[in-house]
Amino acid sequence: MLLVDPVTRRSEFDRLKDAAKAASLNKFKARLDYLRELDELGPTAAWLEGLPPGKVAHFAGEAKVTDVADLRKVTGEDKRLTLIVSLLHTVRTGVRDDVVTMFCKRIGAIHKKGRDQLEALREAHRAESERLLGVFGEVLSVVWEAVIPAGTESEDPQPGGGTAETSAPDGTAAAEQAGRLVLKTLDQAGGLEALSSAHEAVSAHHGNNYLPLLDRHYRSHRSALFTLVDSIELEASSADRSVLEAVEFLRAHRLRARAGDR
């Protein structure tokens, strides 16, 4: 870790002091790769077992402000290794926090894209929704004209003070007339098949559920998210283990999903 690269003029020890970048997808993947590299260096927690956390933090802070040249001058191999391992352990912990924070930000960005796409679809379908409402209003109007007269009464007074019922078709005739008028109205509005397709397209995104729209935004993150759950140890904060069981189910079937066997 103390060897300086002649090209970059930096050592792996210097890289330990690099801070996390913005939570873009590429930066997220790079941070996950860096975490894997740190984990491959060894079990720092086991190496520091028995050393109080306060001491580890103190040694890590001392190592952080020390450059490679000064670190090589530190008297005693044990002390030099203790400083390096303390910093490495602290950085591993910090990078784990970084990737989890970046994960939350990436998932938040995915959900925002889903909500924005839903709103865009609603706006695009707004005119079609208004047209379909107009067609529905016309259907109600022709049905009203066909059916209501069958039950209306004339308001002309009759001898004896009563009223006379107007001549109207019976229920079967009224239903047939209403059906013909409805079909005529639908045909004039574009036809049953076209209206059904328009209704299906509009109703698919009529509610507030944007989750079905997240798939296209999630695909680019899939491998990185599996790398994350492989790199960290999840623990339940309560007796409810449903989330952990869901994660284990996804991990067990990740290869089947990748092969398209859904």
RODO-2510 file (C-alpha; in nm, 4 decimals, decimal comma):
residues 262
     n   res          X          Y          Z
     1     m     0,0000     0,0000     0,0000
     2     l     0,2979     0,2287     0,0431
     3     l     0,4284     0,1867    -0,3124
     4     v     0,3901     0,5012    -0,5229
     5     d     0,2720     0,4557    -0,8815
     6     p     0,5241     0,6340    -1,1092
     7     v     0,2456     0,7362    -1,3497
     8     t    -0,0206     0,8653    -1,1126
     9     r     0,2356     0,9480    -0,8398
    10     r    -0,0102     0,8102    -0,5871
    11     s    -0,0094     0,5084    -0,3582
    12     e    -0,2928     0,2815    -0,2482
    13     f    -0,2504     0,4358     0,0946
    14     d    -0,3344     0,7786    -0,0529
    15     r    -0,6476     0,6351    -0,2190
    16     l    -0,7820     0,5446     0,1249
    17     k    -0,8313     0,9160     0,1868
    18     d    -1,0482     0,9757    -0,1221
    19     a    -1,4022     1,0898    -0,0463
    20     a    -1,7134     0,9561    -0,2163
    21     k    -1,8292     1,1363    -0,5305
    22     a    -2,1783     1,2298    -0,6474
    23     a    -2,4301     0,9447    -0,6400
    24     s    -2,4444     0,8831    -1,0154
    25     l    -2,4747     0,5258    -1,1391
    26     n    -2,1123     0,5118    -1,2573
    27     k    -1,9839     0,6584    -0,9302
    28     f    -2,2012     0,4110    -0,7395
    29     k    -2,0524     0,1180    -0,9323
    30     a    -1,7002     0,2553    -0,8839
    31     r    -1,7562     0,2816    -0,5082
    32     l    -1,8845    -0,0761    -0,4980
    33     d    -1,5715    -0,1923    -0,6815
    34     y    -1,3589    -0,0002    -0,4339
    35     l    -1,5392    -0,1647    -0,1423
    36     r    -1,4694    -0,5064    -0,2917
    37     e    -1,0998    -0,4174    -0,3260
    38     l    -1,0851    -0,3099     0,0391
    39     d    -1,2582    -0,6261     0,1569
    40     e    -1,0086    -0,8397    -0,0359
    41     l    -0,7223    -0,6876     0,1630
    42     g    -0,8245    -0,8819     0,4696
    43     p    -1,0469    -0,8983     0,7825
    44     t    -0,9486    -0,5720     0,9473
    45     a    -1,2009    -0,6212     1,2296
    46     a    -1,0278    -0,9466     1,3278
    47     w    -0,6855    -0,7835     1,3081
    48     l    -0,7968    -0,5077     1,5466
    49     e    -0,9878    -0,7340     1,7836
    50     g    -0,9328    -0,6266     2,1425
    51     l    -0,8351    -0,2713     2,0514
    52     p    -1,0873    -0,0151     2,1860
    53     p    -1,2857     0,1693     1,9130
    54     g    -1,1557     0,4997     2,0492
    55     k    -0,7983     0,3880     1,9947
    56     v    -0,8791     0,2677     1,6429
    57     a    -1,0322     0,6059     1,5605
    58     h    -0,7283     0,7840     1,7060
    59     f    -0,4802     0,5765     1,5052
    60     a    -0,6902     0,6167     1,1894
    61     g    -0,6956     0,9935     1,2358
    62     e    -0,3190     0,9995     1,2806
    63     a    -0,2691     0,7892     0,9671
    64     k    -0,5037     1,0084     0,7657
    65     v    -0,2901     1,3192     0,8145
    66     t     0,0330     1,1290     0,7483
    67     d     0,1698     1,0920     0,3959
    68     v     0,3564     0,7868     0,2653
    69     a     0,7002     0,9390     0,3135
    70     d     0,6375     1,0212     0,6800
    71     l     0,4671     0,6878     0,7397
    72     r     0,7796     0,5068     0,6246
    73     k     0,9748     0,6984     0,8889
    74     v     0,7525     0,5755     1,1721
    75     t     0,9647     0,3785     1,4156
    76     g     0,8512     0,0219     1,4597
    77     e     0,6833    -0,2061     1,2086
    78     d     0,3995    -0,2852     1,4525
    79     k     0,3046     0,0782     1,4951
    80     r     0,3187     0,1437     1,1221
    81     l     0,0944    -0,1566     1,0536
    82     t    -0,1430    -0,0515     1,3301
    83     l    -0,1823     0,2942     1,1762
    84     i    -0,2433     0,1508     0,8284
    85     v    -0,4893    -0,1179     0,9442
    86     s    -0,6783     0,1322     1,1617
    87     l    -0,7215     0,3665     0,8682
    88     l    -0,8132     0,0785     0,6393
    89     h    -1,0774    -0,0473     0,8836
    90     t    -1,2242     0,3011     0,9279
    91     v    -1,2314     0,3560     0,5530
    92     r    -1,4017     0,0183     0,4924
    93     t    -1,6719     0,1176     0,7384
    94     g    -1,7074     0,4590     0,5756
    95     v    -1,7248     0,3166     0,2231
    96     r    -2,0018     0,0820     0,3336
    97     d    -2,1915     0,3842     0,4580
    98     d    -2,1184     0,5569     0,1264
    99     v    -2,2597     0,2783    -0,0906
   100     v    -2,5732     0,2478     0,1238
   101     t    -2,6290     0,6244     0,1051
   102     m    -2,5672     0,6217    -0,2697
   103     f    -2,8057     0,3263    -0,3024
   104     c    -3,0821     0,5238    -0,1295
   105     k    -3,0193     0,8203    -0,3579
   106     r    -3,0182     0,6030    -0,6712
   107     i    -3,3456     0,4334    -0,5725
   108     g    -3,4937     0,7753    -0,4989
   109     a    -3,3862     0,8908    -0,8450
   110     i    -3,5452     0,5829    -1,0048
   111     h    -3,8758     0,6481    -0,8281
   112     k    -3,8647     1,0128    -0,9328
   113     k    -3,8208     0,9074    -1,2956
   114     g    -4,1206     0,6764    -1,2583
   115     r    -4,3368     0,9546    -1,1153
   116     d    -4,2236     1,1954    -1,3867
   117     q    -4,2981     0,9400    -1,6579
   118     l    -4,6441     0,8766    -1,5134
   119     e    -4,7186     1,2491    -1,5156
   120     a    -4,5944     1,2748    -1,8756
   121     l    -4,8219     0,9874    -1,9784
   122     r    -5,1155     1,1505    -1,8056
   123     e    -5,0499     1,4746    -1,9879
   124     a    -5,0153     1,2923    -2,3188
   125     h    -5,3435     1,1079    -2,2600
   126     r    -5,5349     1,4062    -2,1254
   127     a    -5,6910     1,4963    -2,4634
   128     e    -5,7803     1,1308    -2,5267
   129     s    -5,9396     1,1061    -2,1821
   130     e    -6,1544     1,4096    -2,2561
   131     r    -6,2553     1,2594    -2,5922
   132     l    -6,3552     0,9296    -2,4314
   133     l    -6,5576     1,1188    -2,1716
   134     g    -6,7340     1,2976    -2,4549
   135     v    -6,8160     0,9656    -2,6222
   136     f    -6,9511     0,8325    -2,2930
   137     g    -7,1686     1,1422    -2,2595
   138     e    -7,3103     1,0845    -2,6085
   139     v    -7,3856     0,7221    -2,5229
   140     l    -7,5754     0,8294    -2,2126
   141     s    -7,7653     1,0847    -2,4171
   142     v    -7,8878     0,8388    -2,6816
   143     v    -7,9805     0,5798    -2,4189
   144     w    -8,1739     0,8458    -2,2337
   145     e    -8,3634     0,9354    -2,5504
   146     a    -8,4399     0,5723    -2,6241
   147     v    -8,5402     0,4490    -2,2800
   148     i    -8,6904     0,7381    -2,0850
   149     p    -8,9940     0,7971    -2,3107
   150     a    -9,1153     0,4470    -2,2314
   151     g    -9,1999     0,5540    -1,8794
   152     t    -9,3104     0,9148    -1,9258
   153     e    -9,6656     1,0405    -1,8921
   154     s    -9,8442     1,3128    -2,0825
   155     e    -9,9126     1,6227    -1,8798
   156     d   -10,2322     1,6994    -2,0771
   157     p   -10,5299     1,6880    -1,8364
   158     q   -10,7914     1,4224    -1,9102
   159     p   -11,1546     1,4018    -1,8094
   160     g   -11,1763     1,3029    -1,4487
   161     g   -10,8529     1,4869    -1,3582
   162     g   -10,6095     1,2155    -1,4615
   163     t   -10,3311     1,2094    -1,7153
   164     a   -10,2832     0,9921    -2,0203
   165     e    -9,9698     0,7902    -2,0881
   166     t    -9,7985     0,8717    -2,4160
   167     s    -9,7579     0,5971    -2,6656
   168     a    -9,4093     0,4506    -2,6302
   169     p    -9,2383     0,1303    -2,7244
   170     d    -9,2291    -0,1504    -2,4719
   171     g    -8,9131    -0,2392    -2,2801
   172     t    -8,7763    -0,4758    -2,5441
   173     a    -8,8253    -0,2251    -2,8236
   174     a    -8,6665     0,0505    -2,6143
   175     a    -8,3628    -0,1692    -2,5421
   176     e    -8,3227    -0,2550    -2,9085
   177     q    -8,3475     0,1099    -3,0070
   178     a    -8,0961     0,2074    -2,7377
   179     g    -7,8578    -0,0618    -2,8584
   180     r    -7,8755     0,0561    -3,2183
   181     l    -7,8149     0,4166    -3,1149
   182     v    -7,5233     0,3183    -2,8888
   183     l    -7,3545     0,1168    -3,1642
   184     k    -7,4080     0,4023    -3,4081
   185     t    -7,2536     0,6488    -3,1635
   186     l    -6,9522     0,4228    -3,1006
   187     d    -6,9049     0,3687    -3,4736
   188     q    -6,9069     0,7430    -3,5358
   189     a    -6,6467     0,7879    -3,2588
   190     g    -6,3998     0,5531    -3,4297
   191     g    -6,5348     0,2056    -3,3757
   192     l    -6,5451    -0,0373    -3,0860
   193     e    -6,1938    -0,1751    -3,1375
   194     a    -6,0278     0,1669    -3,1569
   195     l    -6,2194     0,2936    -2,8538
   196     s    -6,1289    -0,0181    -2,6541
   197     s    -5,7595     0,0295    -2,7346
   198     a    -5,7770     0,3978    -2,6409
   199     h    -5,9523     0,3147    -2,3134
   200     e    -5,6918     0,0488    -2,2292
   201     a    -5,4051     0,2914    -2,2937
   202     v    -5,5593     0,5685    -2,0853
   203     s    -5,6789     0,3518    -1,7961
   204     a    -5,3410     0,1765    -1,7646
   205     h    -5,1937     0,4902    -1,6038
   206     h    -5,5067     0,6476    -1,4643
   207     g    -5,4213     0,5977    -1,0957
   208     n    -5,1160     0,7022    -0,8941
   209     n    -4,9353     0,3690    -0,9268
   210     y    -4,6091     0,4425    -1,1101
   211     l    -4,4339     0,1225    -0,9975
   212     p    -4,4950    -0,0669    -1,3258
   213     l    -4,2978     0,2092    -1,5005
   214     l    -3,9811     0,1555    -1,2946
   215     d    -3,8563    -0,1517    -1,4807
   216     r    -3,6894     0,0380    -1,7663
   217     h    -3,5088     0,2648    -1,5170
   218     y    -3,4081    -0,0234    -1,2887
   219     r    -3,2456    -0,2458    -1,5524
   220     s    -2,9217    -0,0460    -1,5656
   221     h    -2,8903    -0,0729    -1,1855
   222     r    -2,9655    -0,4449    -1,1515
   223     s    -2,6090    -0,5801    -1,1401
   224     a    -2,4926    -0,3013    -0,9095
   225     l    -2,7732    -0,3659    -0,6620
   226     f    -2,6908    -0,7362    -0,6481
   227     t    -2,3260    -0,6446    -0,5922
   228     l    -2,4375    -0,4259    -0,3020
   229     v    -2,6384    -0,6968    -0,1229
   230     d    -2,3440    -0,9345    -0,1724
   231     s    -2,1033    -0,6819    -0,0187
   232     i    -2,2933    -0,5921     0,2979
   233     e    -2,4472    -0,7971     0,5757
   234     l    -2,8132    -0,7128     0,6263
   235     e    -2,9685    -0,7449     0,9702
   236     a    -3,3324    -0,7055     1,0680
   237     s    -3,4034    -0,4219     1,3117
   238     s    -3,7095    -0,6074     1,4450
   239     a    -3,8592    -0,9556     1,4536
   240     d    -3,9980    -0,9003     1,1052
   241     r    -3,7660    -1,0743     0,8573
   242     s    -3,9830    -1,0317     0,5481
   243     v    -3,7400    -0,7899     0,3802
   244     l    -3,4419    -1,0188     0,4419
   245     e    -3,6387    -1,3153     0,3089
   246     a    -3,7334    -1,1147    -0,0020
   247     v    -3,3679    -1,0239    -0,0620
   248     e    -3,2612    -1,3867    -0,0215
   249     f    -3,5317    -1,4941    -0,2667
   250     l    -3,4055    -1,2437    -0,5242
   251     r    -3,0457    -1,3533    -0,4765
   252     a    -3,1441    -1,7180    -0,5172
   253     h    -3,3211    -1,6438    -0,8469
   254     r    -3,0907    -1,3785    -0,9894
   255     l    -2,9434    -1,6123    -1,2513
   256     r    -3,2841    -1,7342    -1,3674
   257     a    -3,4041    -1,3760    -1,4132
   258     r    -3,0882    -1,2883    -1,6021
   259     a    -3,1450    -1,5793    -1,8400
   260     g    -3,5001    -1,4618    -1,9012
   261     d    -3,6570    -1,7537    -1,7122
   262     r    -3,9193    -1,5516    -1,5260
***
